[in-house]
Amino acid sequence: MNLISDELRAQLLANGRQSLVDEGFDPHPVVKLFTPDAGATWLLTEIDPDDEDHAFGLCDLGLGFPELGYVSLAELMSVRGRLGLLVERDLHFTASKGISAYAREARLAGRIVT
């Protein structure tokens, strides 16, 4: 399965370009990825237009310490959960707020809440 469709990739790249020129940019997450068998979740807002392997967003490895940062898309493709399952995209996820609000709630809850 293609984790990120061409349409979502285009939106992530557009957000990446916008974040370079707008310091206060607080985009809504474009895509939610997760491990169905390991409790990890990623809410991605943008892809670095200068290095399309690096995506930015809220990352939660299921250890109680979600944080904003960059993640390698190639590495995400190689991640396996406890039962060997691949990372999946939540096909039903629709963001309702900017990434800063998700990050604030995640810090309080110790996990990403969507």
C-alpha positions in Angstrom: 0.0 0.0 0.0 1.2 3.5 -0.8 1.3 5.2 2.6 0.9 8.7 1.1 -1.0 9.2 -2.1 0.1 11.7 -4.8 -2.7 14.1 -3.7 -1.6 14.0 0.0 2.1 14.3 -1.0 1.3 17.4 -3.0 -0.6 18.9 0.0 2.3 18.0 2.4 4.8 19.7 0.0 2.6 22.8 -0.3 2.6 23.0 3.5 6.4 22.5 3.6 6.8 25.5 1.2 4.4 27.6 3.2 6.2 26.9 6.4 9.4 28.3 4.9 7.9 31.7 4.3 5.3 31.9 7.2 6.9 31.5 10.6 3.5 31.4 12.4 2.1 28.7 10.0 0.1 26.2 12.1 -1.2 23.7 9.5 -3.7 21.0 10.1 -2.3 17.5 9.9 -2.7 16.1 6.4 -2.2 12.4 7.2 -2.3 10.1 10.2 -0.1 7.0 10.1 -0.1 4.3 12.8 1.2 0.9 13.7 -1.9 -1.4 14.2 0.1 -3.6 16.6 2.5 -1.3 18.4 0.8 1.9 19.5 2.8 4.3 17.4 1.1 7.3 15.6 2.3 10.1 13.4 0.3 13.1 12.4 2.2 14.6 9.5 1.7 18.2 8.4 4.4 18.8 5.8 7.2 17.4 3.7 10.5 19.3 3.4 10.6 20.5 -0.2 14.4 20.3 -0.2 14.4 16.7 1.0 11.2 14.9 0.2 12.1 12.0 2.5 11.7 14.2 5.6 8.2 14.8 6.9 7.3 17.0 9.9 4.6 16.4 12.4 3.6 15.1 15.7 5.3 11.8 16.5 4.2 9.3 19.2 6.1 6.0 19.5 3.7 4.8 22.2 6.1 5.5 25.1 4.2 8.4 26.6 6.3 11.2 25.2 4.8 12.6 21.9 6.8 15.3 20.3 7.0 17.5 17.2 9.8 16.7 14.8 11.0 15.2 11.5 10.7 11.6 10.5 12.1 9.8 7.5 9.4 8.5 5.2 11.8 5.7 4.0 12.2 4.6 7.7 8.5 4.6 8.2 8.1 2.2 5.3 10.4 -0.2 7.1 8.8 0.0 10.6 7.2 -3.2 11.8 5.0 -3.6 14.9 5.1 -6.4 17.5 3.3 -8.8 15.1 5.3 -7.7 12.1 2.6 -5.5 10.7 3.5 -2.5 8.5 2.6 1.2 9.2 -0.8 2.1 7.9 -2.6 5.3 6.9 -5.9 6.1 8.7 -8.1 6.4 5.7 -10.9 8.0 7.9 -8.8 10.7 9.6 -9.8 14.3 9.1 -7.9 17.0 11.1 -10.1 19.4 13.0 -7.4 21.8 14.3 -3.8 23.0 13.8 -0.9 20.8 14.7 -0.1 23.0 17.7 -3.4 22.1 19.3 -2.8 18.4 18.7 0.7 18.7 20.2 -0.6 20.5 23.3 -3.3 17.8 23.9 -0.8 15.0 23.3 1.6 16.4 25.9 -1.2 16.6 28.5 -2.5 13.1 27.6 0.9 11.4 27.1 -0.3 10.2 23.7 -1.8 11.6 20.5 -5.6 12.1 20.8 -7.5 12.4 17.5 
